[in-house]
């Protein structure tokens, strides 16, 4: 989308002034949302971490107890999920404050 398209739409009366301001900010490159990209990368990181830990437990299940492995996996995964949500909120608020 070129920078002239939002102006043309506004001049024709097809969009309101509020819509024009939002589209203009995006078209000029001032506002870019990376919320979903960050969220996807964090979920991928958690999945890779827990998958790797699951493979490690699977390979060593004969020398370690089943219960010990499950408890360790649970104790590590739950705080990672909490940290992930806090990190997403922090990054989102930082980007939101920078864009404003």
PyMOL commands that set and color helices and strands:
alter all, ss='L'
color gray80, all
select helices_A, chain A and resi 3-12+17-27+35-59+66-99
alter helices_A, ss='H'
color red, helices_A
deselect
rebuild
show_as cartoon
